[in-house]
Amino acid sequence: MKDLTKIEEILLLAIWKLRDEAYGVKIRKHVSEGIGRDFTYGNLYSALHQLTVKKYVSKKTGDSPPERRGRPKIHYAVTPVGLRALKAAREMHDKLWSGIPPYAFDRRK
């Protein structure tokens, strides 16, 4: 299993947190709020495609209610492989940050 890119990790976490609400608009909003800047749909769907190819996420087409008048929502879910990749990323971060106090980068200290 390869290391996750930062955006792959962010998207997997967003999908995992959103659970049944993990579809394009919600994922984009969650990520944009989390990173503090706009995350474009082009970047989102490109990264989601890569996560699907890598089998880190699965996608399922939802119903298209008449009031929606468009394409149906595509819901995403983190797969067991994706969960293992997230766990490995978390363990790596924990090892790398081990021993560094939270205030280490505080310029006042």
TAGINOR-V101067 format. One record per residue. N is the residue number from 1. SS is DSSP state (alpha for helix, beta for strand, coil for the rest). PSI is psi in whole degrees, 0 to 359 (NA if undefined). OMEGA is omega as a letter, one per 40 degrees, with the letter a starting at -180 (* if undefined). Layout:
n: <N/N>
ss: <SS/SS>
psi: <PSI/PSI>
omega: <OMEGA/OMEGA>
//
This chain:
n: <1/2/3/4/5/6/7/8/9/10/11/12/13/14/15/16/17/18/19/20/21/22/23/24/25/26/27/28/29/30/31/32/33/34/35/36/37/38/39/40/41/42/43/44/45/46/47/48/49/50/51/52/53/54/55/56/57/58/59/60/61/62/63/64/65/66/67/68/69/70/71/72/73/74/75/76/77/78/79/80/81/82/83/84/85/86/87/88/89/90/91/92/93/94/95/96/97/98/99/100/101/102/103/104/105/106/107/108/109>
ss: <coil/coil/coil/coil/coil/alpha/alpha/alpha/alpha/alpha/alpha/alpha/alpha/alpha/alpha/alpha/alpha/alpha/alpha/alpha/alpha/coil/beta/alpha/alpha/alpha/alpha/alpha/alpha/alpha/alpha/alpha/alpha/alpha/alpha/coil/coil/coil/coil/coil/alpha/alpha/alpha/alpha/alpha/alpha/alpha/alpha/alpha/alpha/alpha/alpha/alpha/coil/coil/coil/beta/beta/beta/beta/beta/coil/coil/coil/coil/alpha/alpha/alpha/coil/coil/coil/coil/coil/beta/beta/beta/beta/beta/coil/alpha/alpha/alpha/alpha/alpha/alpha/alpha/alpha/alpha/alpha/alpha/alpha/alpha/alpha/alpha/alpha/alpha/alpha/coil/coil/coil/coil/coil/coil/coil/coil/coil/coil/coil/coil>
psi: <129/157/146/144/165/316/324/317/315/315/317/318/319/314/317/317/320/338/247/347/16/83/167/301/314/319/313/315/314/315/314/317/321/322/352/21/165/134/114/157/325/313/320/305/331/314/321/322/314/319/325/315/320/356/24/336/154/159/148/133/129/182/157/93/150/325/343/329/42/199/151/156/143/118/140/150/144/131/168/324/318/320/320/321/319/317/317/320/318/316/319/315/316/317/314/323/352/130/354/117/153/333/6/330/9/117/341/344/NA>
omega: <i/i/i/i/a/a/i/i/i/a/i/i/i/i/i/a/a/i/a/i/a/i/a/a/a/i/a/i/a/a/a/i/a/a/i/i/a/i/a/i/i/i/a/a/i/i/i/i/i/i/i/i/a/a/i/i/i/i/a/i/i/i/i/i/a/a/i/i/i/i/i/i/i/a/a/i/i/i/i/i/i/i/i/i/i/i/i/i/i/i/i/i/a/i/a/a/a/i/i/a/a/a/a/a/i/a/a/a/*>
//
